[in-house]
Amino acid sequence: MKLNKKQTGLSTIMLIIIVGLFGYAVYIGLKITPVYMEYFSIKSSVDGLADEMKTRQISKTQYFDLIRRRLEINYVDIGALTPSRDGCVKTKKEVFHYKSTKKGIDVGVSYEKRIPMIANIDFLIVFDYMRTVNSAKK
C-alpha cells in the first residue's frame, strides 16, 4: 500500500527567499531610521524656537544663529542637508525658513535627504515643516 502524501511546509529555497526579503526589509529600516530621527530632532528644535519666539522678539539673524546652535547640540550636520527642490535653485541657507506674514512669522525647514541603498539605487526623502508664530510685540 502506497500512500500518496503531498509534501507540506517550506522548501529550502522558499525559506532562503523569505529570510532574504526579511533581511532586506531590516536593512532598509536601518538605513532610513537615522534620517527620520534627525528630522524629528530638527522639528523639535524649530518647535522649541517657535515657542520661544512667542515670548520674546527674535530677528532673522538671531533665528538662524539660534537654530544652528540647537542643531549643533543635537549633533545634526547642517552642511549635509540639501534644500528641497520646488522649481528653483536654493542655497544651504534656504533650508531653514523665516518669513514675516500678516498672521505672524512663518518659521520652518524644508530639505531632502538622499540615502544610497544598493549600487545606483537611492531613496530620496523630502521633509517640509512650517509653523506660524504670533510674535511677541515690541
DADASUL-V723015 format. One record per backbone hydrogen bond with DSSP energy under -0.5 kcal/mol. NH is the residue of the N-H (numbers start at 1). CO is the residue of the C=O. E is the energy in kcal/mol with one decimal. If there is no record, write none. Layout:
nh=NH co=CO e=E
nh=NH co=CO e=E
This chain:
nh=4 co=2 e=-0.6
nh=5 co=3 e=-1.4
nh=6 co=4 e=-0.6
nh=15 co=11 e=-2.2
nh=16 co=12 e=-2.2
nh=17 co=13 e=-2.2
nh=18 co=14 e=-2.4
nh=19 co=15 e=-2.4
nh=20 co=16 e=-2.3
nh=21 co=17 e=-2.5
nh=22 co=18 e=-2.4
nh=23 co=19 e=-2.6
nh=24 co=20 e=-2.2
nh=25 co=21 e=-2.2
nh=26 co=22 e=-2.2
nh=27 co=23 e=-2.3
nh=28 co=24 e=-2.4
nh=29 co=25 e=-2.3
nh=30 co=26 e=-2.4
nh=31 co=27 e=-1.5
nh=32 co=28 e=-2.3
nh=33 co=29 e=-2.3
nh=34 co=30 e=-0.6
nh=35 co=32 e=-0.6
nh=36 co=32 e=-1.8
nh=37 co=33 e=-2.3
nh=38 co=34 e=-2.2
nh=39 co=35 e=-2.0
nh=40 co=36 e=-2.5
nh=41 co=37 e=-1.7
nh=42 co=38 e=-2.4
nh=43 co=39 e=-3.0
nh=44 co=40 e=-2.2
nh=45 co=41 e=-1.7
nh=46 co=42 e=-2.4
nh=47 co=43 e=-2.7
nh=48 co=44 e=-2.5
nh=49 co=45 e=-2.1
nh=50 co=46 e=-2.3
nh=51 co=47 e=-2.4
nh=52 co=48 e=-1.8
nh=53 co=49 e=-1.8
nh=54 co=50 e=-0.7
nh=54 co=51 e=-0.6
nh=55 co=51 e=-0.5
nh=55 co=52 e=-0.9
nh=56 co=52 e=-1.4
nh=63 co=59 e=-2.5
nh=64 co=60 e=-2.2
nh=65 co=61 e=-2.1
nh=66 co=62 e=-3.0
nh=67 co=63 e=-2.7
nh=68 co=64 e=-1.9
nh=69 co=65 e=-2.2
nh=70 co=66 e=-2.4
nh=71 co=67 e=-2.1
nh=72 co=68 e=-2.0
nh=73 co=69 e=-1.9
nh=74 co=70 e=-1.4
nh=75 co=72 e=-1.2
nh=76 co=71 e=-2.9
nh=77 co=75 e=-0.5
nh=78 co=76 e=-1.0
nh=80 co=77 e=-1.1
nh=81 co=78 e=-1.5
nh=82 co=112 e=-1.2
nh=83 co=81 e=-0.5
nh=84 co=110 e=-0.8
nh=86 co=84 e=-0.5
nh=86 co=88 e=-0.6
nh=94 co=91 e=-1.1
nh=95 co=92 e=-1.5
nh=96 co=93 e=-0.9
nh=97 co=108 e=-2.9
nh=99 co=106 e=-2.4
nh=101 co=104 e=-3.5
nh=105 co=133 e=-2.9
nh=106 co=99 e=-3.4
nh=107 co=105 e=-0.6
nh=107 co=131 e=-3.1
nh=108 co=97 e=-1.6
nh=109 co=129 e=-2.9
nh=110 co=95 e=-2.5
nh=111 co=127 e=-2.2
nh=112 co=82 e=-2.9
nh=113 co=125 e=-2.8
nh=115 co=113 e=-0.6
nh=115 co=123 e=-3.2
nh=116 co=114 e=-0.6
nh=117 co=121 e=-2.8
nh=118 co=121 e=-0.7
nh=121 co=118 e=-2.5
nh=122 co=120 e=-0.6
nh=123 co=115 e=-2.7
nh=125 co=113 e=-2.8
nh=125 co=123 e=-0.5
nh=127 co=111 e=-3.4
nh=129 co=109 e=-3.3
nh=131 co=107 e=-3.0
nh=133 co=105 e=-3.0
nh=135 co=133 e=-1.1
nh=136 co=53 e=-1.3
